[in-house]
Structure formats: structure tokens, C-alpha cells
Amino acid sequence: MESYEPDQYMKPHGDEGILVIEEMNDEHRYIGDFALECVDVDEKAKVIDLGCGGGVNIERFLELTKNNVDGLDYSDVAVAQSIKRNQNAVDNNKCNVICADVTDMPIEDDSYDLATAFSTIFFWPNLTETFKEVLRIVKPGGEFMIAQGTDGTNPLDEEWIDTIKGINVYTADELESYLLEAGFKSVEIFKKEGTYLLVVIGKK
């Protein structure tokens, strides 16, 4: 991992932020390979990627559904890079990338069949309340998929946790508890054998 300012992973900014987003895209793509094995994406599904970073998984979901795939990030640099990566879909009104905070999203209730979060909830405040906000924008019967490169049990986590500002790492059991407290009806947990990859899916 390159050495960046401690707050760059929480909210990429400036020229250095673009480099961080490129690194994020590589991680999000790697995690996405496993995550897409854990969820069924209907071709009619409307999807939003929360904390979308550089938009690599927006791009992937656009290949799986004929419906809109949107993104949201509170970093204007991330929003710009996501739009750039998915410019054709944006131009054709198949993708809208919003600059906003996940704790208070300018999105109508029951808007999406699937909301996703790739290696981003580490930085979300008050998970129960923030997950309630995600629940609000997911349609009845829809899903919220959390995908991350660690399940909270990797002894090497401390090496990078100490260098990144505002980060918290959660176990599968902790995430399940937060999702259920927020109002999701059920939770599925997937772990990739031989790795620390974790996918947790809350169903509304």
C-alpha cells in the first residue's frame, strides 16, 4: 500500500486523491469478483453503489442489468472519476453519480432493488442509523450487500488500521447485528475459503 495522507481513504481529495481512487478501483474489482458470486442481479434490477470510489463496480453492474446503475460518494473527486469511467452510461441516462453523504441521501424511499457498499462502511458513522438510511432507499424485498477484503479477524489489519484516519473494522457477526437492528429482515453471510473476503447481505 502506498503512503498517503491519513484521511485520503476516508475522503479522497486533490491530485493525491485520484491516485488513491485508482488503488481503490483495484481493490473493489478484486472484492467484486467474489461478491458477484454471492448475489443474483436480475436484468431488471436498479442498483446503487454507495461509496462508489472510482466507479469500477458501477461499470460491472451496468453489464449485468438493463436498468439504471447509480453511484453515491461524498468525495467530489470520487464522483468525478466515477462519471469519467462510466461516461457513456451517464450520457445515456443509464447512470447518475451523486455527491452526497450516505447518512442523509437525497434519494426517494424504495428506489433500488440492490444497494452495495465495497470496502466503505469502515468509515460510516453510527452503523445502525446509517443502515436505516440505506434500508429506506431499498425497495421491499430488495437487498443491501456489504463486501470487504477483511472479515475483522485478519491479524494484519492492525498494520493499516493504524495508518488510516477514521477507520473501523467489523466482524460478520457485528455487521449482522447492526443490519438486524436497522430493520433488515434477514442476513446472509459469505466468506471465501482461504481468504478474509467477506460479503454480508441484508434483505428488506
C-alpha positions as CSV (number, residue, x, y, z in Angstrom):
1,M,0.0,0.0,0.0
2,E,1.3,3.4,-0.9
3,S,1.8,6.1,1.8
4,Y,-0.9,8.8,1.5
5,E,-2.3,11.4,3.8
6,P,-4.2,9.6,6.6
7,D,-7.6,11.0,5.6
8,Q,-7.4,10.1,1.9
9,Y,-9.0,6.8,2.1
10,M,-11.9,8.2,4.1
11,K,-12.5,11.1,1.6
12,P,-10.2,11.2,-1.4
13,H,-9.3,14.8,-2.4
14,G,-6.9,16.6,-4.7
15,D,-4.4,15.1,-7.1
16,E,-3.3,12.5,-4.4
17,G,-7.0,11.5,-4.1
18,I,-7.0,10.4,-7.7
19,L,-4.2,8.0,-7.0
20,V,-6.0,6.7,-4.0
21,I,-9.1,6.1,-6.1
22,E,-7.1,4.2,-8.7
23,E,-5.9,1.9,-5.9
24,M,-9.4,1.6,-4.6
25,N,-10.6,0.5,-8.0
26,D,-8.1,-2.4,-8.0
27,E,-9.4,-3.5,-4.5
28,H,-13.0,-3.0,-5.4
29,R,-12.6,-5.1,-8.5
30,Y,-10.9,-7.9,-6.6
31,I,-13.6,-7.9,-3.9
32,G,-16.3,-7.6,-6.6
33,D,-15.2,-10.9,-8.2
34,F,-16.3,-12.7,-5.0
35,A,-19.2,-10.5,-4.2
36,L,-20.9,-11.2,-7.6
37,E,-20.8,-14.9,-6.8
38,C,-22.9,-14.2,-3.7
39,V,-25.8,-12.2,-5.2
40,D,-28.2,-12.6,-8.1
41,V,-28.6,-9.5,-10.2
42,D,-31.7,-9.5,-12.2
43,E,-31.5,-7.8,-15.6
44,K,-34.3,-5.5,-14.4
45,A,-32.7,-4.6,-11.1
46,K,-32.0,-1.0,-10.3
47,V,-28.7,-0.7,-8.5
48,I,-26.8,1.9,-6.5
49,D,-23.2,1.6,-5.3
50,L,-22.7,3.6,-2.1
51,G,-19.2,4.9,-1.5
52,C,-18.6,4.2,-5.2
53,G,-15.0,5.4,-5.3
54,G,-13.7,5.3,-8.9
55,G,-16.8,3.6,-10.3
56,V,-15.4,0.2,-11.2
57,N,-18.3,-1.7,-9.8
58,I,-20.8,0.7,-11.3
59,E,-19.2,-0.4,-14.6
60,R,-19.6,-4.1,-13.7
61,F,-23.3,-3.8,-12.7
62,L,-24.1,-1.9,-15.9
63,E,-23.0,-5.1,-17.7
64,L,-25.5,-7.2,-15.6
65,T,-28.7,-5.2,-15.7
66,K,-30.6,-3.3,-18.3
67,N,-31.8,-0.9,-15.7
68,N,-30.0,2.1,-14.2
69,V,-26.9,1.7,-12.1
70,D,-26.2,4.8,-9.9
71,G,-23.4,5.7,-7.6
72,L,-23.0,7.9,-4.5
73,D,-19.9,9.2,-2.8
74,Y,-19.2,12.2,-0.6
75,S,-15.9,12.8,-2.3
76,D,-16.2,15.1,-5.3
77,V,-13.0,13.6,-6.7
78,A,-14.6,10.1,-6.5
79,V,-17.8,11.3,-8.1
80,A,-15.8,12.9,-11.0
81,Q,-13.8,9.7,-11.5
82,S,-16.9,7.5,-11.4
83,I,-18.6,9.7,-14.0
84,K,-15.4,9.7,-16.2
85,R,-15.2,5.9,-16.1
86,N,-18.9,5.5,-16.9
87,Q,-19.3,8.5,-19.2
88,N,-21.3,6.6,-21.9
89,A,-23.9,5.4,-19.4
90,V,-24.1,8.8,-17.8
91,D,-24.6,10.4,-21.2
92,N,-27.3,7.9,-22.0
93,N,-29.2,8.5,-18.7
94,K,-28.3,5.0,-17.5
95,C,-26.2,6.2,-14.6
96,N,-26.3,9.0,-12.2
97,V,-23.5,9.6,-9.7
98,I,-24.5,11.7,-6.7
99,C,-22.2,13.7,-4.5
100,A,-23.8,13.2,-1.0
101,D,-23.3,11.7,2.4
102,V,-24.7,8.2,2.9
103,T,-26.1,9.3,6.3
104,D,-28.6,11.6,4.5
105,M,-29.1,10.7,0.9
106,P,-31.2,12.8,-1.5
107,I,-33.0,9.7,-2.7
108,E,-36.6,8.8,-2.6
109,D,-37.8,5.9,-0.4
110,D,-37.9,2.4,-2.0
111,S,-35.8,3.4,-5.0
112,Y,-33.4,0.5,-5.5
113,D,-33.5,-3.3,-5.8
114,L,-29.9,-3.6,-4.7
115,A,-27.6,-1.2,-2.8
116,T,-24.0,-2.1,-2.5
117,A,-21.0,-1.0,-0.4
118,F,-17.5,-2.1,-1.3
119,S,-14.9,-1.5,1.4
120,T,-16.5,1.7,2.5
121,I,-18.5,1.0,5.7
122,F,-15.2,1.2,7.5
123,F,-15.8,5.0,7.5
124,W,-19.5,5.2,8.1
125,P,-20.7,6.7,11.4
126,N,-23.3,5.1,13.7
127,L,-23.9,2.0,11.6
128,T,-27.3,1.2,12.9
129,E,-28.6,4.7,11.9
130,T,-26.7,4.7,8.6
131,F,-28.0,1.3,7.7
132,K,-31.6,2.6,8.5
133,E,-30.9,5.2,5.8
134,V,-29.8,2.5,3.4
135,L,-32.9,0.5,4.3
136,R,-35.1,3.5,3.4
137,I,-33.9,3.7,-0.2
138,V,-34.1,-0.1,-0.8
139,K,-37.3,-1.5,-2.2
140,P,-39.3,-4.0,-0.2
141,G,-37.8,-7.4,-0.9
142,G,-34.6,-5.7,-2.0
143,E,-31.0,-6.2,-0.7
144,F,-28.1,-4.3,0.7
145,M,-24.7,-6.0,0.0
146,I,-21.6,-5.2,2.0
147,A,-18.4,-6.5,0.6
148,Q,-15.0,-6.1,2.0
149,G,-11.5,-7.5,2.0
150,T,-11.4,-8.3,5.7
151,D,-13.8,-10.1,8.0
152,G,-12.3,-8.4,11.0
153,T,-10.2,-11.4,12.1
154,N,-7.1,-10.8,10.0
155,P,-4.1,-10.2,12.3
156,L,-2.5,-8.0,9.7
157,D,-5.4,-5.5,9.8
158,E,-3.7,-3.5,12.6
159,E,-0.9,-2.6,10.3
160,W,-3.1,-0.5,8.0
161,I,-5.8,0.5,10.5
162,D,-3.2,2.5,12.5
163,T,-2.3,4.5,9.4
164,I,-5.8,5.4,8.1
165,K,-7.9,8.1,9.7
166,G,-11.4,7.4,10.8
167,I,-11.5,3.6,10.1
168,N,-13.3,0.9,12.0
169,V,-13.3,-2.8,11.0
170,Y,-16.2,-5.1,11.8
171,T,-16.7,-8.8,12.0
172,A,-19.5,-10.6,10.2
173,D,-21.4,-11.1,13.5
174,E,-21.2,-7.4,14.2
175,L,-22.5,-6.4,10.8
176,E,-25.4,-8.9,11.1
177,S,-26.3,-7.3,14.4
178,Y,-26.3,-3.8,13.0
179,L,-28.3,-4.8,10.0
180,L,-31.0,-6.5,12.0
181,E,-31.1,-3.6,14.5
182,A,-31.6,-1.3,11.5
183,G,-34.6,-3.2,10.4
184,F,-33.4,-5.7,7.7
185,K,-35.5,-8.9,8.0
186,S,-32.7,-11.4,7.4
187,V,-29.0,-11.5,6.8
188,E,-26.8,-13.9,4.8
189,I,-23.0,-14.1,5.4
190,F,-20.5,-15.4,2.8
191,K,-16.8,-15.9,3.4
192,K,-14.3,-17.0,0.7
193,E,-12.4,-20.0,1.8
194,G,-8.7,-19.4,2.3
195,T,-9.1,-15.6,2.4
196,Y,-10.5,-12.9,4.6
197,L,-13.0,-11.8,2.0
198,L,-16.4,-11.1,3.5
199,V,-19.9,-10.5,1.9
200,V,-22.9,-9.7,4.1
201,I,-26.3,-9.3,2.5
202,G,-29.2,-7.7,4.4
203,K,-32.7,-8.4,2.9
204,K,-35.5,-5.9,3.4
